[in-house]
Amino acid sequence: MNKQQQRSAVRRMDLAIQNWKLEARNWKDDPEMNKQYISDIEELTALQNAIARGNFDGAQRLADAMDTLVRNQIPVQVYYNLFPER
């Protein structure tokens, strides 16, 4: 991932995280779901931070460890920049 792709990935991840936070608002009255959304947002934020630091190997490990529903929140372009062979 080059520097331009890295900056774009960080911005795209920010939008994905904000969208997931908006989705979480629908579950604010359900403590269990709210807890899950908070965990998901933390995972997405950790991925964004790894990308921002240029730790692409770490970002790949984080993405691979995510539940499918959370991993599907990663913008497609970001995912393919992390995993060009997939």
C-alpha positions in Angstrom: 0.0 0.0 0.0 1.5 3.3 -1.0 1.2 6.5 1.0 -1.8 7.8 -1.0 -3.6 4.5 -0.6 -2.8 4.6 3.1 -4.2 8.1 3.6 -7.3 7.1 1.6 -7.7 3.9 3.6 -7.6 5.9 6.9 -10.3 8.3 5.6 -12.5 5.4 4.3 -12.1 3.6 7.6 -13.2 6.7 9.5 -16.4 6.8 7.4 -17.0 3.1 8.0 -16.5 3.6 11.8 -18.9 6.6 11.8 -21.5 4.6 9.9 -21.2 1.7 12.4 -21.6 4.2 15.3 -24.8 5.4 13.7 -26.0 1.8 13.4 -25.2 1.2 17.0 -27.6 4.0 18.0 -30.4 1.7 16.9 -29.5 -0.7 19.7 -28.9 1.8 22.5 -31.7 0.2 24.5 -30.3 -3.3 24.2 -27.3 -3.6 26.5 -26.0 -6.8 24.9 -26.1 -5.5 21.4 -24.8 -2.1 22.5 -21.8 -3.9 24.1 -21.2 -5.8 20.8 -21.3 -2.7 18.7 -18.8 -1.0 21.1 -16.5 -4.1 20.6 -16.9 -3.9 16.9 -16.1 -0.2 16.8 -13.0 -0.9 18.9 -11.8 -3.6 16.4 -12.4 -1.3 13.4 -10.6 1.5 15.1 -7.6 -0.7 15.9 -7.5 -1.7 12.2 -7.6 2.0 11.2 -4.8 2.8 13.6 -2.6 0.0 12.3 -3.1 1.2 8.8 -2.3 4.8 9.9 0.9 3.6 11.5 1.8 1.7 8.3 1.6 -1.6 10.2 0.0 -3.5 7.3 0.9 -7.0 8.6 -0.8 -6.1 11.8 -3.8 -4.7 9.9 -4.1 -7.9 8.0 -4.0 -10.0 11.2 -6.7 -7.8 12.7 -8.9 -8.0 9.7 -8.5 -11.8 9.5 -9.4 -12.1 13.2 -12.7 -10.1 12.8 -16.1 -11.7 12.8 -17.5 -11.7 9.3 -20.1 -9.1 10.0 -17.5 -6.6 11.3 -15.0 -7.5 8.5 -17.8 -6.7 6.0 -17.7 -3.1 7.4 -14.2 -2.6 6.0 -14.5 -0.6 2.8 -13.9 -2.9 -0.3 -11.0 -0.8 -1.6 -9.3 -0.8 1.8 -9.7 -4.6 2.0 -8.2 -5.2 -1.4 -5.3 -2.9 -0.7 -4.6 -4.9 2.4 -5.1 -8.3 0.6 -4.3 -7.7 -3.1 -3.9 -11.5 -3.6 -7.5 -12.3 -2.5 
